[in-house]
Amino acid sequence: MTPMYPVPGRQRRVFVPRPAQSVPPPQDPPIYRDLMRAWADRGRTLPGRHDPEWVALAAPTVLTGEFSDLPAPPRDGR
């Protein structure tokens, strides 16, 4: 059983380094920037960008009454 009170003795220290503020984020090579620009011009989905179509497709389907006390309608269409 796990004790619900602090245990005396040696405690662990967690080292969390400070974020580097003087180091700029790495840039993509020009060939990738050009490719992403071409994809964006054609309306394609880009890595790391919000895609509303994917969000709609990946959203869970919730049926009426599935998460409430109301009776769910019959699934056979009657």
Summary of the structure (lengths in Angstrom):
residues: 78
radius of gyration: 26.0
end to end distance: 53.4
largest distance: 67.6
contacts: 68
relative contact order: 0.06
helix: 24%
strand: 0%
